[in-house]
Amino acid sequence: MYSDDDNDAITSFTFSANGSGSRRAPFKAIALYDYTVRHVDELSFKEGDSISVTDCSDDPWWYGSVVGKGSGSFPSNYVSA
């Protein structure tokens, strides 16, 4: 969406977990659900946790970290960005 009122440009974009958005890492995401690791390279988190996403190029799995919980891969459909 683009608006140009009084020469003040306002831009916004839509981001979806399936990769159709235009967002690039790094950015913050909020956990929608609890996720418990299934492999050693994954990240566990609880609903409401703030996740610093550092790589979203391997959709549907992203890479990020939660303060005090470490870092790892997690399913992108478990978060809102």
C-alpha positions as CSV (number, residue, x, y, z in Angstrom):
1,M,0.0,0.0,0.0
2,Y,1.4,3.5,-0.9
3,S,0.1,6.9,0.0
4,D,1.5,10.2,-0.8
5,D,-0.3,12.9,1.1
6,D,1.4,16.4,1.4
7,N,4.6,14.8,0.1
8,D,4.8,12.5,3.1
9,A,5.3,9.0,1.7
10,I,3.9,6.2,3.8
11,T,4.8,2.6,2.9
12,S,3.7,-0.6,4.4
13,F,3.9,-4.2,3.2
14,T,2.4,-7.5,4.0
15,F,4.4,-10.4,5.1
16,S,3.3,-14.0,5.1
17,A,5.0,-17.1,6.4
18,N,5.0,-18.7,3.0
19,G,7.6,-16.3,1.6
20,S,5.3,-14.2,-0.5
21,G,6.1,-11.0,1.4
22,S,9.0,-8.6,1.0
23,R,10.5,-8.7,4.4
24,R,14.2,-9.4,4.9
25,A,16.1,-10.5,8.0
26,P,16.9,-9.4,10.6
27,F,13.6,-8.6,12.2
28,K,11.5,-9.5,15.3
29,A,8.7,-12.1,15.3
30,I,6.3,-13.1,18.1
31,A,5.6,-16.8,18.8
32,L,2.0,-17.7,18.2
33,Y,2.4,-21.2,19.7
34,D,4.8,-23.1,21.9
35,Y,7.4,-25.0,20.0
36,T,9.6,-27.8,21.4
37,V,12.7,-28.9,19.5
38,R,12.7,-32.2,17.7
39,H,16.3,-31.9,16.5
40,V,19.5,-30.5,18.2
41,D,19.7,-27.6,15.7
42,E,16.2,-26.2,16.4
43,L,15.0,-23.4,18.8
44,S,12.4,-24.0,21.5
45,F,10.1,-21.1,22.5
46,K,6.8,-20.4,24.2
47,E,3.8,-18.5,23.0
48,G,4.4,-14.8,23.2
49,D,8.2,-15.0,23.1
50,S,10.0,-12.4,21.0
51,I,12.3,-14.0,18.4
52,S,15.1,-12.2,16.6
53,V,14.9,-13.7,13.1
54,T,18.3,-13.6,11.4
55,D,17.6,-15.8,8.3
56,C,14.3,-16.5,6.6
57,S,15.7,-17.7,3.2
58,D,14.9,-21.4,3.9
59,D,11.2,-21.1,4.1
60,P,9.3,-22.8,5.8
61,W,12.1,-23.0,8.4
62,W,13.7,-19.8,9.7
63,Y,16.7,-19.2,12.0
64,G,16.7,-17.0,15.0
65,S,17.2,-16.6,18.7
66,V,15.4,-15.9,21.9
67,V,17.2,-14.3,24.8
68,G,18.0,-16.9,27.4
69,K,16.9,-19.8,25.3
70,G,19.6,-19.9,22.6
71,S,19.3,-20.0,18.8
72,G,18.3,-22.4,16.1
73,S,15.8,-23.2,13.3
74,F,12.1,-23.1,13.8
75,P,8.9,-23.4,11.7
76,S,7.9,-20.0,10.3
77,N,4.2,-20.8,10.6
78,Y,4.6,-20.8,14.4
79,V,5.3,-17.0,14.5
80,S,3.8,-13.7,13.4
81,A,6.2,-11.2,11.8
